[in-house]
Amino acid sequence: MSTASVPVGAAALVRRRPPPAVRRQRFLVAVANHSLLIAAAIMFLAPFAFIVLTALMTNDQALSSHLWPHPFRWRNFSDVFHQAPLLRWTLNTMIYSVVATIGVVVSSVPVAYALARLRWRGRNLAFMVVLIALMLPPQVTVVPLYVMWSKLHPFGFHFIGTLWPLIIPNWLGDAFSIFLLRQFFLTIPEEYLDAARVDGCGELRILTTVVLRMAKPAIAAVALFSFLYTFNDFFLPLLYVGENPSHWVLSIGLSEFRSLRQVQWNLTMAATLLVMAPAIVLFFLAQRAFIEGVTLTGVKG
Amino acid sequence: MLLLMSPWLAGFSIFFGYPLVMTGYLSFTHYDLLSPAKWIGWANYSYLLHGDPQVWPAVVNSLEWIGIVVPLQVLFAFGVALMLARARLGLGFFRTVFYLPALAPPVAATLGFVYLLNPATGPINTVLDHLGIQGPLWFQSPGWAKPSLALLSLWGVGNTMIIFLAAILDVPRHLYESAELDGAGPLRRLRWVTLPTVSPVVLFAAVFGVIQGLQYFTQAYVAANIAAGQASQAGDTINNLGYPQDATLFYPVLLYQHGFVNFNMGYASALAMLLLAVAFAVVLVILLNSRRWVHYAGAVR
């Protein structure tokens, strides 16, 4: 007791402390706040916990009201691959996500630079149009786009049933990425660009040397968002490859998983976990890029 | 300039401008993709307004979602962010926990929730049963299907929460201190210091929520499909959209049904035009007010 009170007394000499009543009240508020946080955290984690537990059950248990698996059936995670072409779906998803993401970055950076840093007539109007395109629901244009892809048969190649109608538009600029990159480019001090101009750099050279190097965090955020968006995308794959199971992506495959062969809930939850895993792993690998990126979309909005 | 802008110019005209005009044209035709489009004047619109019994339920569902669930999301995210901002211990841990569900792909998260909220043997009703509460039928009942979807959307509120947290932590400390000196308690500090400073961000999140609400599709589609399959046990029924009893028939689901299940491209375009009108009105409100918000946010930073 006495040894504990000595440092407290010493601290009181160095810094004025609030009176005990105030300290007590603050302590209680902090305790209440943390209890609430812990309760909320349990509610947020509970769905994950139940999904994990079910993924480890036998099918009979998953259909009973038992909450704890007995025995733990780790084989579910390998059985999933025999029940459904999960690898095929993963490969298709990766093709869509990776090729589209590269396209988004390559095509959106120059547009964002022109909108942020070059002076030309109609720039504000163009930016306004980007904003409108960003905010209107995709359902507004989806019917004619589908008609367009279904009528195009170059060399007898049919687009419907393939992932190309999803990938190609991403190579021609994505409104959200353009918006995000433009907001970031605006924060680069003009002096850097002027210095490069004085040294005789053309705009293209400035973009590829000065701007790209300074915009790395924003480009990382755009790539991350684009990857997740395409990875999660369900509506467009449903339209274009829904009827062609060999081109299904994970989101479509997972939604059809249960009806495919009357597959059981335990395997369905195992597959669900496997589909959740990549995004969560990616998050822990690139936590800072995530948080900074999300914040960038909001605060600068 | 033209070189830098060219990807977007091409992408915009092919994948946005052209289809937008075509949606308008097709909405005055009867078109099933196979035979040429036939001009039928206002017939699609008069059927939309007077004939189609599903339009009104779909409009009401979407409006309810935007009017009730979107504000709930914003409030909930703000509450969690406030608690987080006050956390002394484990801020990083709690932030990760609350953000994680936002990373779960929508299809996977929906699948998980349909299982969790399975009325007979699902974990949630099992837990409720232990507490002596008779759990509802969740996704199987017309009255509870939307609240179930609302729970799912509240679970995934992490992005908004992160944005709010950043904004709250950005409020200059000296504002709180001077308010405290003036004798303002915690509630009045929240009302007169925190809220006015972060209000542009909250407004932005609300508007973003409305835009998202207008296109709400994936979760409703997947939940209806899985829940219907579960109820019938026979797998695919003819039409699961909106199950049960059109409770999850949101406007984009209706559009999908007419356009891509029945291939009524003309009528689907008319539905899209109505969506366009509403969405464009929202966008206009945003753009006309954006100067004020952006300036406000800029002044604070």
Interface residues (C-beta under 8 A of the other chain):
Chain A: V29 A30 N33 H34 L36 L37 A40 A41 F44 L45 P47 F48 F50 I51 L53 T54 L63 S64 S65 L67 S107 S108 P110 V111 Y113 A114 L118 W120 A126 M128 V129 V130 L131 I132 A133 M135 L136 P137 P138 Q139 V140 T141 V142 V143 P144 L145 Y146 V147 M148 S150 P169 W171 L172 G173 I178 E203 L204 L207 L228 F231 N232 F234 F235 L238 L239 L250 S251 L254 S255 F257 R258 S259 Q262 W265 T268 M269 T272 L273 V275 M276 A279 I280 F283 Q287 F290 I291 V294 T295 T297 G298 V299 K300 G301
Chain B: M1 L3 L4 M5 P7 W8 A10 G11 F12 I14 F15 F16 Y18 P19 L20 M22 T23 L26 Y31 L33 V80 M83 L84 R86 A87 R88 L89 G90 F94 R95 T96 V97 F98 Y99 L100 P101 L103 A104 P105 P106 V107 A108 A109 L111 G112 F113 Y115 L116 N118 T121 P123 I124 T126 V127 D129 W155 N159 T160 I162 I163 F164 A166 A167 D170 P186 V201 F204 A205 F208 I211 L214 Q215 F217 T218 Y221 V222 N225 I226 G229 Q230 G235 D236 P252 L255 Y256 G259 F260 M265 A268 S269 A272 L275 L276 A279 F280 V282 V283 I286 L287 W293 V294 A297 R301
